[in-house]
Amino acid sequence: MDSQPGTGTSIDVSVILPALDEERTIGECISKIQAVFRDNAINGEIIVSDSSTDRTPEIAGSLGAKVFRTERNGYGNAYLTAFRHARGHFIVMGDADDTYDFCQIPDLVAPLEEGADFVIGSRFKGVIHPGSMTFLHRYIGNPVLTWMINIIFHTRFSDSHSGFRAITREAFDRLPVKTGGMEFASEMLVMASKEQLKIVEVPIDYYPRQTPSKLHSFADGWRHIRFVLLMKPLPFIAVPGLLFSLLGLFLMTFFYFQGEIESSHLHAFILGAILMMGGIQVVLSGFLMKTYSVIHGYERKQGIIEKLMIYHNLELFLVMGFFLIFAGILLGLNIFLQWISTNFGFLSEISTAIMSLVLIVTGIQIFLFAVFQSMMLLNENNNHL
C-alpha cells in the first residue's frame, strides 16, 4: 500500500528516488540521505517512486521513506508520480542504484538557497570513477546528446543526462513536463531553458553500479533524439526536406528542357523525381511534427505553422492535392490514348509517365497532410469555438 504524505509540517527538502528492483542499494541510499538531513539540520522527506517486483518498497518503507507505487512504468512516470506528493521547498532527484553520492546533496541545495532555480550535478565536471560509465556512454552517447541539446536550444550544459539534480518547487511547477520515459531528462532541461530558469551546474562524483544497468543504450538514446527532433522539427527535418525537393525539381526541369530524356538523361531525371517526392514528404512530416509539438505545449504557434493551424486554410491544401492528382491522371490518360493511337504498339513516353507519377504522388501527399493536420486540430479548434 502506498504511504501517505503527512500534513501540517513544513518540509525543507524532498529527495525523490525512482526505483526499479533496487533492493541491494535502496537501504544504503536512504541511510546516506538521512545522515545528510541529521548532519545539516534539514527537515526533509524521502520519497521512493517504485515499480519494483522485489523487496525494494518494503525495505524503503521500513527505513522511513514514503513509498508510492507508479501507475505506469518509466523513468519520467516515476518522477511525475513522486512530484505530486513532494512537499519540500527544494526537491532533489537521484537514482536509487547508489551511483550518485547523496552526501553531496548540500552541494546541490546551496545554489538554490542563493537564488538558482535548477541545479544539475555534472559528472563530466566532477569525478567519473572507474567502471561507472561505459566507453559508449562516456565518449559517444552522453556527449553527442548533450551537444545536440546545446546546439538546438542554445544552452551550455556539460552533462544533460545526469540524474542527480535539484530544483525549487516553484520552478518545477512552471515546467510543462509530461514524457514518461527516459527522455524526461532531456525534456526537463529543455523546458527549464525555455522558461528561462536560472540553471547552475555543480561537479559531482559518479560511482559504479552494484547491480546490472537497466538502461537500453540505443533504445533510450533514440527516445532522447526523437524528443529533441520533435521539439525542433523545422530546421532539422523540414528544411533538409525542402532542399532535397528543390534539388529534385531543378534536376527534373533542367533535363526536361535539355530534351532526349529517355536516351541520355533518364537516370538523372528519375533521381530528380525521387528527391522531389521524398523531399516533399519530409517537409510535410516536419510540419505535422511541429503542429504536434505546438498542440502539446512544447513550442509556440508562430510563423508558417500559425497559418497551417488555421483550420479553414487546410481546405486549400485539399484542393491543391486534388488538383495535382487530377493533373497527373490527365497526363497518364494522355499516354494511354497515345498508346491506343499506335494500335498498342511501341511507345516511348517514360518522362511523361514519371511526371504523371510525381504529380499523383505529390497530390496524395498534400491531400493526406491536410487530412492528418485537420484531425490534429479538431480539438484545438473546438476549444476556440
Buried (B, 14 or more C-beta within 10 A) or exposed (E): EEBEBEEEEEBBBBBBBBBBBBBBBBBBBBEBBBEBBEEEEBEBBBBBBBBBEBBBBBBBBEBEBBBBBBEEEBBBBBBBBBBEBBBBBBBBBBBBBBBBBBEBBEBBBBBBEEEBBBBBBBBBBBEBBEEBBEEEBBEEBBBEBBEBBBEBBEBEBBBBBBBBBBBBBEBBEBBEBBBBBBBBBBBBBBBBBBEEBBBBBBBBBBBEBEEEEBBEEEEBBEBBBBBBBBBBBBEBBBBBBBBBBEBBBEBBEEBBEEEEBEEEBBEBBBBBBBBBBBBBBBBBBBBBBBBBBBBEEBBEBEEEBEEBBEBEEBEEBBEBBBBBBEBBBEBBEEBEEEBEEEEEEEBEBBBBEBBBBBBBBBBBBBBBBBEBBBEBBEEBEEEEE
